[in-house]
Amino acid sequence: MKIGFLIIDMQKIFLQNETEVPNVEGACEYINYVADLMRSKNNFVIHIQDVEGSSEMDAELLSFIPEIKVEKEDICITKEHSNAFWNTELEQILQSNGIDLVIIAGFAAEHCVLFTYNGAIERGFKSVILQNGILSTKSDVITQTYRDRNLISHTVIPFLG
C-alpha cells in the first residue's frame, strides 16, 4: 500500500502568532515524525500551500513555518480553495503514484483539513486524520473534527506499508 502524507497550510501567515493557535510546537513534532517515517519507507510527503489572494501578500508570509521540515524529495503544491483537491494536481499526483491512503495533518481543522479529508474520500482514496497533528484557532474544533472521522495515531504508522 502506497501512502501520501498531506501537510496542509503550515504557513507563516496562519501560524506566526502561536498565541492564537494552541499547540503548534506539539503538532509539528507529530507531523515531522510521521513525515520522516513516510520518507524512510519511500512514501510521499506532500506539502500544500494556500496561496489564495497571494498577489496582495508578501511571499515570505506564504512560506512554510520553520518548525516543519520540508525535504527536497517532498512534493509541494499550491491551492486557492479549502479543498486541496479542487483545481489542483493533487488527485493526479496521488493516482499516478499509486497512492491508496492519505494521512492528513495541518491547519485549520475546521476548514482546509476537513475539506481535504472529505475531498479525498469523494475521490475514492482511503483518508485518515493524524491524531494530534491538526490545529485550529478554536479550542473545541479539534475534538469536533475527530468525531465520526477516521483517525490514525503516530504509533500505528510504522506498521503500515
BAKOL-534047 format. One line per 10 residues: number of its first residue (from 1); for each residue x negated, y negated, z negated of N, C-alpha, C, O. Coordinates in Angstrom, 2 decimals. Layout:
NUM) X/Y/Z/X/Y/Z/X/Y/Z/X/Y/Z; ...;
END
This chain:
1) -0.85/1.18/0.00/0.00/0.00/0.00/-0.89/-1.24/0.00/-1.78/-1.37/-0.83; -0.63/-2.13/0.93/-1.34/-3.40/1.00/-0.55/-4.44/0.20/0.68/-4.46/0.22; -1.29/-5.28/-0.50/-0.68/-6.28/-1.38/-1.14/-7.67/-0.97/-2.31/-7.88/-0.64; -0.22/-8.61/-1.00/-0.53/-10.02/-0.82/-0.24/-10.75/-2.12/0.86/-10.64/-2.66; -1.21/-11.49/-2.61/-1.04/-12.29/-3.82/-0.86/-13.74/-3.41/-1.80/-14.37/-2.93; 0.34/-14.26/-3.59/0.68/-15.63/-3.19/0.53/-16.56/-4.38/1.21/-16.41/-5.39; -0.36/-17.52/-4.26/-0.59/-18.52/-5.31/-0.02/-19.83/-4.79/-0.56/-20.43/-3.86; 1.06/-20.27/-5.40/1.86/-21.36/-4.85/1.62/-22.69/-5.58/1.74/-22.78/-6.80; 1.29/-23.70/-4.81/1.29/-25.11/-5.24/0.49/-25.40/-6.51/0.91/-26.20/-7.34; -0.64/-24.75/-6.67/-1.51/-25.04/-7.82/-2.41/-26.22/-7.46/-3.62/-26.08/-7.31;
11) -1.77/-27.37/-7.32/-2.40/-28.56/-6.76/-2.48/-29.69/-7.79/-1.69/-29.78/-8.73; -3.45/-30.55/-7.57/-3.68/-31.68/-8.47/-2.45/-32.58/-8.59/-2.13/-33.06/-9.67; -1.79/-32.82/-7.48/-0.64/-33.72/-7.50/0.44/-33.27/-8.49/1.14/-34.10/-9.07; 0.56/-31.97/-8.68/1.58/-31.44/-9.58/1.05/-31.15/-10.98/1.81/-31.21/-11.95; -0.23/-30.85/-11.09/-0.75/-30.31/-12.34/-1.88/-31.12/-12.98/-2.47/-30.68/-13.97; -2.18/-32.28/-12.44/-3.29/-33.04/-13.01/-3.00/-33.57/-14.40/-3.92/-33.79/-15.19; -1.73/-33.78/-14.72/-1.37/-34.21/-16.07/-0.80/-33.00/-16.81/0.41/-32.79/-16.83; -1.69/-32.23/-17.41/-1.31/-30.96/-18.04/-0.36/-31.13/-19.22/0.25/-30.15/-19.66; -0.21/-32.34/-19.76/0.71/-32.52/-20.88/2.15/-32.33/-20.45/3.00/-31.98/-21.26; 2.43/-32.57/-19.16/3.79/-32.39/-18.65/4.07/-30.94/-18.26/5.23/-30.54/-18.18;
21) 3.02/-30.15/-18.03/3.17/-28.76/-17.63/2.43/-27.91/-18.66/1.20/-27.83/-18.63; 3.16/-27.27/-19.57/2.51/-26.47/-20.60/1.82/-25.23/-20.05/2.30/-24.63/-19.08; 0.72/-24.84/-20.66/0.01/-23.59/-20.43/-0.63/-23.44/-19.05/-0.70/-22.33/-18.52; -1.10/-24.53/-18.47/-1.79/-24.45/-17.18/-3.03/-23.58/-17.32/-3.27/-22.71/-16.47; -3.80/-23.80/-18.35/-5.04/-23.03/-18.55/-4.76/-21.53/-18.66/-5.45/-20.72/-18.04; -3.76/-21.16/-19.45/-3.41/-19.75/-19.61/-2.95/-19.12/-18.32/-3.36/-18.01/-17.99; -2.09/-19.81/-17.57/-1.61/-19.28/-16.30/-2.76/-19.12/-15.31/-2.81/-18.14/-14.56; -3.69/-20.06/-15.31/-4.84/-19.97/-14.41/-5.69/-18.75/-14.72/-6.22/-18.11/-13.81; -5.84/-18.41/-16.00/-6.59/-17.21/-16.37/-5.95/-15.96/-15.77/-6.64/-15.11/-15.21; -4.64/-15.84/-15.90/-3.92/-14.69/-15.32/-4.05/-14.68/-13.80/-4.33/-13.64/-13.20;
31) -3.86/-15.83/-13.19/-3.92/-15.93/-11.72/-5.31/-15.56/-11.22/-5.43/-14.78/-10.27; -6.35/-16.10/-11.83/-7.72/-15.80/-11.39/-8.07/-14.33/-11.60/-8.75/-13.73/-10.77; -7.62/-13.75/-12.70/-7.86/-12.34/-12.97/-7.24/-11.47/-11.88/-7.89/-10.58/-11.33; -5.98/-11.73/-11.56/-5.28/-10.95/-10.54/-5.89/-11.20/-9.16/-6.03/-10.27/-8.37; -6.26/-12.44/-8.86/-6.89/-12.74/-7.58/-8.20/-11.96/-7.43/-8.47/-11.41/-6.36; -9.00/-11.90/-8.47/-10.25/-11.12/-8.42/-9.96/-9.64/-8.20/-10.67/-8.99/-7.44; -8.94/-9.11/-8.86/-8.56/-7.70/-8.64/-8.14/-7.47/-7.18/-8.54/-6.49/-6.57; -7.36/-8.38/-6.65/-6.90/-8.25/-5.26/-8.08/-8.24/-4.31/-8.17/-7.40/-3.41; -9.01/-9.19/-4.51/-10.17/-9.26/-3.63/-11.01/-7.99/-3.73/-11.50/-7.49/-2.71; -11.18/-7.47/-4.94/-12.03/-6.28/-5.15/-11.46/-5.03/-4.48/-12.19/-4.08/-4.22;
41) -10.16/-5.03/-4.20/-9.51/-3.88/-3.56/-9.13/-4.18/-2.11/-8.31/-3.49/-1.51; -9.74/-5.23/-1.56/-9.51/-5.63/-0.17/-8.05/-5.95/0.12/-7.56/-5.72/1.23; -7.36/-6.49/-0.88/-6.03/-7.01/-0.66/-6.15/-8.50/-0.37/-7.26/-9.04/-0.34; -5.05/-9.16/-0.16/-5.07/-10.53/0.33/-4.67/-11.53/-0.75/-3.67/-11.34/-1.45; -5.46/-12.58/-0.87/-5.14/-13.70/-1.74/-4.79/-14.87/-0.82/-5.60/-15.29/0.01; -3.58/-15.37/-0.99/-3.09/-16.44/-0.11/-2.69/-17.64/-0.96/-1.78/-17.56/-1.79; -3.40/-18.75/-0.75/-3.09/-19.99/-1.46/-2.14/-20.80/-0.58/-2.38/-21.00/0.61; -1.07/-21.25/-1.20/-0.06/-22.00/-0.47/-0.06/-23.43/-1.01/0.05/-23.66/-2.22; -0.19/-24.36/-0.09/-0.35/-25.77/-0.44/0.82/-26.58/0.11/1.10/-26.56/1.30; 1.50/-27.27/-0.77/2.62/-28.12/-0.39/2.08/-29.45/0.14/1.38/-30.17/-0.56;
51) 2.42/-29.75/1.39/1.95/-31.00/2.00/3.11/-31.91/2.39/2.94/-32.85/3.17; 4.29/-31.64/1.86/5.45/-32.45/2.19/5.17/-33.92/1.87/4.80/-34.25/0.75; 5.35/-34.78/2.86/5.11/-36.21/2.67/3.64/-36.57/2.55/3.32/-37.64/2.03; 2.76/-35.70/3.00/1.33/-35.92/2.78/0.75/-37.11/3.51/-0.32/-37.60/3.13; 1.40/-37.59/4.53/0.85/-38.74/5.25/0.75/-39.96/4.35/-0.02/-40.88/4.62; 1.53/-39.96/3.29/1.51/-41.10/2.37/0.64/-40.87/1.15/0.51/-41.76/0.31; 0.03/-39.67/1.04/-0.72/-39.33/-0.16/-2.20/-39.18/0.10/-2.64/-38.91/1.22; -2.96/-39.37/-0.94/-4.39/-39.14/-0.91/-4.64/-37.64/-0.78/-4.06/-36.85/-1.53; -5.49/-37.24/0.14/-5.78/-35.81/0.37/-6.33/-35.15/-0.89/-6.09/-33.96/-1.10; -7.05/-35.87/-1.72/-7.60/-35.31/-2.95/-6.48/-34.84/-3.88/-6.62/-33.83/-4.55;
61) -5.38/-35.57/-3.93/-4.25/-35.17/-4.77/-3.61/-33.87/-4.29/-3.04/-33.13/-5.10; -3.70/-33.59/-3.02/-3.11/-32.37/-2.46/-4.00/-31.15/-2.64/-3.56/-30.03/-2.41; -5.25/-31.35/-3.05/-6.17/-30.22/-3.19/-5.81/-29.37/-4.40/-5.09/-29.79/-5.30; -6.34/-28.14/-4.40/-6.07/-27.20/-5.49/-6.81/-27.64/-6.75/-7.89/-28.23/-6.68; -6.21/-27.35/-7.90/-6.86/-27.72/-9.16/-8.14/-26.90/-9.32/-8.20/-25.76/-8.85; -9.15/-27.45/-9.97/-10.44/-26.74/-10.08/-10.37/-25.47/-10.91/-11.26/-24.62/-10.81; -9.35/-25.32/-11.74/-9.21/-24.11/-12.56/-8.86/-22.87/-11.75/-9.03/-21.75/-12.23; -8.38/-23.06/-10.53/-8.03/-21.94/-9.65/-9.19/-21.70/-8.69/-9.61/-22.60/-7.96; -9.70/-20.45/-8.70/-10.80/-20.09/-7.80/-10.24/-19.83/-6.41/-9.33/-19.02/-6.22; -10.81/-20.52/-5.45/-10.48/-20.29/-4.04/-11.77/-19.79/-3.39/-12.77/-20.51/-3.34;
71) -11.74/-18.57/-2.89/-12.91/-17.97/-2.26/-12.81/-18.09/-0.74/-11.72/-18.27/-0.20; -13.95/-18.01/-0.06/-13.96/-18.21/1.40/-13.13/-17.18/2.15/-12.63/-17.47/3.24; -12.98/-15.96/1.59/-12.17/-14.94/2.28/-10.67/-15.11/2.05/-9.86/-14.44/2.69; -10.29/-15.99/1.13/-8.87/-16.25/0.87/-8.24/-16.96/2.06/-8.92/-17.64/2.84; -6.96/-16.77/2.19/-6.19/-17.45/3.24/-5.50/-18.65/2.61/-4.92/-18.54/1.52; -5.55/-19.78/3.28/-4.85/-20.98/2.81/-3.86/-21.41/3.89/-4.22/-21.55/5.06; -2.62/-21.61/3.47/-1.62/-22.11/4.41/-0.92/-23.31/3.78/-0.89/-23.47/2.56; -0.37/-24.14/4.63/0.38/-25.30/4.15/1.86/-25.09/4.42/2.26/-24.34/5.31; 2.66/-25.78/3.62/4.11/-25.71/3.78/4.70/-27.09/3.53/4.08/-27.94/2.89; 5.90/-27.29/4.04/6.61/-28.55/3.83/7.96/-28.35/3.15/8.70/-29.31/2.93;
81) 8.27/-27.10/2.81/9.55/-26.78/2.18/9.30/-25.92/0.95/8.19/-25.41/0.76; 10.30/-25.76/0.11/10.15/-24.98/-1.13/9.85/-23.51/-0.87/9.06/-22.90/-1.59; 10.45/-22.94/0.14/10.23/-21.54/0.51/9.00/-21.48/1.40/9.01/-22.02/2.51; 7.93/-20.83/0.94/6.68/-20.77/1.69/6.80/-20.00/3.01/5.88/-20.04/3.82; 7.91/-19.32/3.22/8.14/-18.62/4.48/8.76/-19.53/5.54/8.68/-19.25/6.73; 9.39/-20.62/5.11/10.17/-21.45/6.02/9.24/-22.31/6.87/8.51/-23.16/6.35; 9.27/-22.09/8.19/8.47/-22.84/9.16/6.98/-22.79/8.89/6.27/-23.77/9.07; 6.49/-21.61/8.44/5.05/-21.38/8.26/4.69/-20.06/8.93/5.55/-19.34/9.43; 3.41/-19.76/8.94/2.94/-18.50/9.50/2.84/-17.39/8.45/2.29/-16.33/8.74; 3.36/-17.60/7.25/3.22/-16.63/6.16/3.77/-15.25/6.53/3.08/-14.25/6.33;
91) 4.97/-15.18/7.05/5.55/-13.88/7.40/4.69/-13.14/8.42/4.47/-11.94/8.30; 4.19/-13.85/9.42/3.36/-13.23/10.44/2.03/-12.73/9.84/1.55/-11.67/10.22; 1.46/-13.49/8.94/0.21/-13.08/8.28/0.43/-11.79/7.50/-0.37/-10.86/7.59; 1.51/-11.75/6.74/1.80/-10.55/5.94/2.05/-9.35/6.83/1.50/-8.27/6.60; 2.88/-9.52/7.85/3.21/-8.41/8.75/1.99/-7.92/9.53/1.77/-6.71/9.64; 1.20/-8.83/10.05/0.04/-8.43/10.86/-1.03/-7.73/10.04/-1.87/-7.02/10.59; -1.02/-7.93/8.74/-1.99/-7.27/7.86/-1.39/-6.08/7.12/-2.03/-5.52/6.24; -0.17/-5.70/7.48/0.46/-4.52/6.90/0.79/-4.65/5.42/0.79/-3.65/4.69; 1.06/-5.85/4.97/1.35/-6.08/3.56/2.80/-5.70/3.26/3.73/-6.14/3.94; 2.96/-4.85/2.23/4.28/-4.37/1.83/4.81/-5.09/0.59/6.01/-5.33/0.45;
101) 3.89/-5.44/-0.30/4.25/-6.00/-1.61/3.61/-7.36/-1.75/2.42/-7.54/-1.47; 4.40/-8.34/-2.21/3.84/-9.65/-2.55/4.02/-9.90/-4.04/5.09/-9.69/-4.60; 2.94/-10.34/-4.65/2.95/-10.78/-6.04/2.90/-12.30/-5.99/2.05/-12.88/-5.32; 3.82/-12.93/-6.71/3.95/-14.38/-6.61/3.61/-15.03/-7.94/4.06/-14.59/-9.00; 2.79/-16.09/-7.87/2.41/-16.87/-9.05/2.37/-18.34/-8.64/2.37/-18.66/-7.45; 2.32/-19.23/-9.63/2.11/-20.64/-9.33/3.15/-21.56/-9.91/3.78/-21.26/-10.92; 3.31/-22.70/-9.25/4.14/-23.81/-9.70/5.13/-24.13/-8.59/4.75/-24.01/-7.43; 6.28/-24.51/-8.82/7.10/-24.60/-10.01/8.08/-23.42/-10.01/8.69/-23.10/-8.99; 8.21/-22.81/-11.15/9.01/-21.59/-11.30/10.41/-21.74/-10.71/10.88/-20.85/-10.00; 11.06/-22.84/-11.00/12.46/-23.01/-10.59/12.63/-23.48/-9.15/13.75/-23.56/-8.65;
111) 11.54/-23.80/-8.49/11.63/-24.29/-7.11/10.84/-23.36/-6.18/11.36/-22.34/-5.72; 9.62/-23.73/-5.91/8.84/-23.04/-4.87/8.57/-21.58/-5.19/8.60/-20.75/-4.28; 8.31/-21.25/-6.44/8.08/-19.85/-6.80/9.34/-19.03/-6.53/9.27/-18.00/-5.86; 10.45/-19.47/-7.04/11.70/-18.74/-6.89/12.17/-18.69/-5.44/12.64/-17.65/-4.97; 12.05/-19.79/-4.72/12.49/-19.82/-3.33/11.63/-18.89/-2.47/12.14/-18.23/-1.56; 10.33/-18.84/-2.75/9.44/-17.95/-2.01/9.70/-16.49/-2.37/9.67/-15.62/-1.50; 9.96/-16.22/-3.63/10.33/-14.87/-4.08/11.55/-14.39/-3.30/11.55/-13.29/-2.75; 12.59/-15.23/-3.25/13.80/-14.87/-2.51/13.52/-14.74/-1.02/14.04/-13.84/-0.36; 12.70/-15.63/-0.48/12.35/-15.58/0.94/11.65/-14.28/1.30/11.88/-13.73/2.38; 10.78/-13.79/0.41/10.08/-12.53/0.65/11.08/-11.37/0.72/11.01/-10.54/1.61;
121) 11.99/-11.34/-0.23/12.99/-10.27/-0.27/13.88/-10.32/0.98/14.19/-9.28/1.56; 14.29/-11.51/1.38/15.14/-11.67/2.57/14.45/-11.16/3.83/15.12/-10.77/4.79; 13.12/-11.17/3.84/12.36/-10.73/5.00/11.90/-9.29/4.88/11.13/-8.81/5.72; 12.36/-8.58/3.84/12.08/-7.17/3.71/10.81/-6.79/2.96/10.41/-5.62/2.97; 10.18/-7.74/2.31/8.99/-7.44/1.50/9.42/-7.10/0.08/10.39/-7.65/-0.44; 8.68/-6.19/-0.54/8.87/-5.99/-1.98/8.23/-7.19/-2.65/7.13/-7.60/-2.27; 8.90/-7.76/-3.64/8.45/-9.01/-4.24/8.51/-8.92/-5.75/9.50/-8.47/-6.32; 7.44/-9.36/-6.41/7.39/-9.41/-7.87/6.77/-10.73/-8.30/5.99/-11.34/-7.57; 7.14/-11.16/-9.48/6.59/-12.38/-10.08/5.55/-11.96/-11.11/5.80/-11.07/-11.92; 4.40/-12.62/-11.09/3.35/-12.32/-12.06/3.74/-12.88/-13.42/3.86/-14.09/-13.61;
131) 3.93/-11.98/-14.37/4.26/-12.39/-15.73/3.12/-13.24/-16.28/1.95/-12.87/-16.15; 3.45/-14.35/-16.87/2.50/-15.33/-17.43/1.70/-16.06/-16.35/0.71/-16.73/-16.65; 2.12/-15.93/-15.10/1.40/-16.59/-14.01/2.20/-17.65/-13.29/1.82/-18.10/-12.21; 3.34/-18.05/-13.90/4.14/-19.12/-13.29/4.27/-20.28/-14.27/4.19/-20.10/-15.48; 4.47/-21.46/-13.71/4.52/-22.69/-14.51/5.75/-23.52/-14.17/6.34/-23.38/-13.09; 6.12/-24.38/-15.11/7.23/-25.32/-14.92/7.05/-26.49/-15.87/6.37/-26.39/-16.89; 7.67/-27.60/-15.53/7.68/-28.74/-16.44/8.79/-28.61/-17.48/8.83/-29.35/-18.46; 9.69/-27.66/-17.26/10.82/-27.47/-18.17/10.60/-26.21/-19.01/10.32/-25.14/-18.47; 10.71/-26.34/-20.31/10.34/-25.26/-21.24/11.17/-24.00/-21.09/10.64/-22.91/-21.31; 12.44/-24.09/-20.74/13.29/-22.90/-20.69/13.32/-22.22/-19.32/13.90/-21.14/-19.18;
141) 12.71/-22.82/-18.33/12.81/-22.32/-16.96/12.05/-21.01/-16.74/12.51/-20.16/-15.98; 10.92/-20.84/-17.39/10.12/-19.63/-17.19/10.95/-18.40/-17.56/11.05/-17.45/-16.78; 11.55/-18.42/-18.73/12.37/-17.29/-19.18/13.54/-17.07/-18.23/13.87/-15.92/-17.91; 14.17/-18.14/-17.78/15.28/-18.01/-16.85/14.83/-17.42/-15.51/15.56/-16.65/-14.89; 13.64/-17.78/-15.08/13.12/-17.27/-13.81/12.85/-15.77/-13.90/13.10/-15.03/-12.94; 12.35/-15.31/-15.04/12.09/-13.89/-15.24/13.38/-13.06/-15.26/13.37/-11.89/-14.87; 14.47/-13.67/-15.70/15.72/-12.93/-15.87/16.22/-12.38/-14.55/16.34/-13.10/-13.56; 16.52/-11.10/-14.53/17.09/-10.41/-13.37/16.19/-10.43/-12.13/16.68/-10.32/-11.01; 14.88/-10.56/-12.34/13.94/-10.52/-11.22/12.84/-9.52/-11.51/12.59/-9.18/-12.67; 12.20/-9.04/-10.48/11.11/-8.08/-10.63/9.87/-8.80/-11.15/9.42/-9.79/-10.57;
151) 9.32/-8.28/-12.24/8.11/-8.83/-12.84/7.01/-7.79/-12.80/7.28/-6.59/-12.71; 5.77/-8.26/-12.86/4.65/-7.36/-12.99/3.66/-7.96/-13.98/3.38/-9.16/-13.95; 3.14/-7.11/-14.83/2.14/-7.52/-15.80/0.75/-7.35/-15.19/0.53/-6.44/-14.39; -0.17/-8.20/-15.57/-1.54/-8.08/-15.07/-2.19/-6.75/-15.44/-3.12/-6.31/-14.77; -1.70/-6.10/-16.51/-2.30/-4.84/-16.94/-1.95/-3.67/-16.02/-2.63/-2.65/-16.03; -0.91/-3.82/-15.22/-0.48/-2.76/-14.30/-1.20/-2.88/-12.95/-1.40/-1.88/-12.27; -1.58/-4.04/-12.59/-2.11/-4.31/-11.25/-3.34/-3.47/-10.90/-3.44/-3.04/-9.75; -4.28/-3.21/-11.82/-5.43/-2.38/-11.44/-5.05/-0.98/-10.97/-5.85/-0.31/-10.31; -3.86/-0.52/-11.28/-3.44/0.82/-10.89/-2.71/0.85/-9.55/-2.33/1.91/-9.06; -2.51/-0.32/-8.96/-1.88/-0.41/-7.63/-2.93/-0.29/-6.55/-4.11/-0.55/-6.78;
161) -2.49/0.12/-5.37/-3.34/0.22/-4.18/-4.61/-0.43/-4.31/-5.41/-0.42/-3.38;
END
